[in-house]
């Protein structure tokens, strides 16, 4: 599997990344090398190998999940900028993107 300049442009658009034109060929070469490596990984025979949960066998440093005192909903609602019917209200994603640089170029 390889990718071309057009797919790189689409990827940059979707991820909202910007790369200078003089660096795109270098990024494309590196991306194609990485894709080739990933293809080779899929060819490795892993029959009979048990899956790992973690590469390094470390003790778990997690604490017990113990229920404790929580904040009252009224306190939380007093701390948030906007709330309605006991829920915190946040801006919708499209509204947050309206003023983005990417939307300005698109129109």
C-alpha positions in Angstrom: 0.0 0.0 0.0 1.3 3.4 -0.9 -0.2 6.9 -0.9 0.2 9.8 -3.3 0.3 13.6 -3.0 -3.5 13.9 -3.5 -4.2 11.5 -0.6 -1.7 13.4 1.6 -3.5 16.6 0.8 -6.8 15.0 1.8 -5.2 13.7 5.0 -3.9 17.1 5.9 -7.3 18.6 5.3 -9.1 16.1 7.5 -6.6 16.3 10.3 -6.4 20.1 10.1 -2.6 20.0 9.8 -0.6 22.3 7.7 2.8 21.4 6.1 4.9 23.7 4.0 5.0 22.7 0.3 8.7 22.1 0.4 8.3 19.4 3.2 5.4 17.5 1.6 7.6 15.2 -0.5 9.7 14.3 2.6 6.5 13.6 4.6 5.0 11.5 1.8 8.2 9.4 1.6 8.1 8.8 5.3 4.4 8.0 5.2 5.0 5.4 2.5 7.9 3.8 4.4 5.6 3.5 7.5 2.8 2.0 5.4 5.2 -0.6 4.0 6.4 -1.5 7.5 2.8 -1.9 8.7 2.1 -4.2 5.7 5.1 -6.3 6.6 3.8 -6.6 10.2 0.5 -8.1 8.9 2.6 -10.9 7.2 4.1 -12.1 10.4 2.8 -15.5 11.5 1.5 -15.1 15.1 -0.3 -18.5 15.4 0.2 -20.0 18.8 1.4 -16.7 20.4 -0.7 -15.6 23.4 -1.7 -11.9 23.3 -0.1 -9.5 25.7 -1.9 -7.1 27.8 1.2 -5.0 28.3 4.6 -5.3 26.7 6.4 -4.8 30.0 5.3 -6.9 33.0 4.7 -4.2 35.6 2.6 -4.4 38.7 -0.6 -2.5 38.5 -0.5 0.8 40.3 -4.2 1.3 40.3 -6.1 2.1 43.4 -9.3 0.4 44.5 -12.4 1.8 43.0 -14.2 2.9 46.2 -17.2 5.1 46.1 -16.7 8.4 48.0 -18.3 11.7 48.6 -19.2 13.6 45.4 -20.1 17.2 44.7 -23.8 18.1 44.8 -25.3 18.8 41.4 -26.2 22.4 42.5 -22.6 23.1 43.4 -21.5 21.8 40.0 -24.1 23.9 38.2 -22.9 27.0 40.1 -19.4 26.4 38.9 -20.1 25.9 35.2 -20.5 28.8 32.7 -23.8 27.6 31.4 -26.2 24.9 32.4 -29.8 23.9 31.7 -32.1 21.4 33.4 -29.2 20.1 35.5 -26.8 19.6 32.6 -23.7 21.5 31.5 -24.2 23.2 28.2 -21.2 23.4 25.8 -21.0 24.9 22.3 -21.7 22.6 19.4 -18.7 21.5 17.3 -19.9 23.2 14.1 -20.3 26.5 15.9 -16.8 26.2 17.2 -15.4 25.7 13.7 -17.3 28.6 12.1 -14.5 31.0 12.8 -11.6 28.5 12.1 -9.0 29.3 9.5 -9.9 26.2 7.5 -13.6 27.3 7.1 -12.4 30.7 5.9 -10.3 29.1 3.1 -13.1 26.8 2.1 -15.6 29.5 1.2 
